[in-house]
Amino acid sequence: MTERKMAHINLAARSIPESLIPDQRFNYEPLLSGHTQHSSKYSFLGKSLGHPLWVSSMTGGAKDAGVINHMLAEACAEFGLGMGLGSCRTLLQSDEYFDDFNLRPVIGFELPFYANIGIAQIEELLLNNELSRIDDLVGEKLNADGLIIHVNPAQEWLQPEGDVFLIPPLETIERFIDHLGHRYKLIVKEVGQGFGPQSLKKLFRTEIDAIEFAAFGGTNFVNIEIERKRSDHAQYMYPMGNVGHTAEEMLEFVNSQLADCSVCNKSLIISGGIKNFLDGFYLVSKSKLPSTYGMAFRLLEHAMISKKDLFDFISAEIDGFRFASKFLTIRESVE
Ligand SMILES: Cc1cc2nc3c(=O)[nH]c(=O)nc-3n(C[C@H](O)[C@H](O)[C@H](O)COP(=O)(O)O)c2cc1C
């Protein structure tokens, strides 16, 4: 007791915030809730999550990628999260890296688990009449609940070995949906620049199940490709890295324009630049559609340290989100 009191006295000076402006997104309401925790369940894409956090698509088929993937899948199983694999393109060529992606046995059948392929590969298989190879990948090989298609024209534009899209991605998606006929679920995402209003509007009118924002503000593949290239030409391309849409901007558009539309029975993975549970809570609370928040880099940086570090981070995410659910309200929604 005396020790605790002494700590309070010693730490008080250090506790004063540098900025006097509190987080403007929330009202803090200390009177209106108790501490008692009831574990909540979040229904998403036909499955039940223990916490509305999505492990956004990352890696596979490279050194250490398998270890990281298995760690991420173990975290999903432990905390009840959903997971999208990184691009599974390599599995279309060989099974050399199958173990990196074979995570259904780790994550279990109760939680959402999705394969991932680039729009360029879908286009190629479509033009070669080989789309059934995607079905085999999603179903037989990976036992996934569905497929995430990543649409990344800005990244491909800058990649030395980048793919060239022969037809607009929307058309490829629509033709893939015709082929699919709802046999498994379909999600479309960007990789860190997000989608503009016209693209979102068109996507909402397709029969996909969910959109992952992969918005601007976090990992930026335009900048990554420019750094990777390091040519004289590349150094002048940096302005491209500032192009895109933030998660908040995209959500505002979806809420204002699309949530009431009768054909828009979609779910959202709100991702791209999400730093912590407060960002996640804010955006998920504001969304008019069933939503989770997604993280890529934040999870990767902890997984690269250790499994314990990753688990500590996620456990704190859940704790913080629960606190927010009890004691914070979104400012705009206050009467
Ligand atoms: C190392 C790394 C690899 C990634 N690889 C893929 C990928 O294969 N497929 C994909 O759809 N997105 C990929 N992404 C993009 C993420 O899924 C996510 O959309 C993006 O990083 C923005 O989220 P963040 O700001 O939380 O990192 C990758 C991201 C990282 C950091």
The ligand as an ORCA input file, in Angstrom:
! r2SCAN-3c Opt
* xyz 0 1
  C       4.775     -7.439    -45.576
  C       3.423     -7.211    -46.203
  C       3.021     -8.036    -47.227
  C       1.766     -7.876    -47.819
  N       1.364     -8.742    -48.792
  C       0.089     -8.674    -49.249
  C      -0.418     -9.674    -50.123
  O       0.277    -10.629    -50.485
  N      -1.709     -9.555    -50.547
  C      -2.508     -8.521    -50.158
  O      -3.681     -8.488    -50.517
  N      -2.039     -7.542    -49.341
  C      -0.777     -7.606    -48.868
  N      -0.326     -6.655    -47.985
  C      -1.162     -5.467    -47.702
  C      -1.935     -5.601    -46.390
  O      -2.874     -6.631    -46.455
  C      -2.673     -4.298    -46.022
  O      -3.700     -4.077    -46.955
  C      -1.772     -3.093    -46.001
  O      -0.524     -3.431    -45.446
  C      -2.356     -1.938    -45.197
  O      -2.531     -2.301    -43.846
  P      -1.526     -1.795    -42.665
  O      -1.451     -0.316    -42.787
  O      -2.171     -2.276    -41.407
  O      -0.187     -2.443    -42.898
  C       0.923     -6.817    -47.373
  C       1.342     -5.988    -46.336
  C       2.579     -6.169    -45.739
  C       2.995     -5.262    -44.605
*
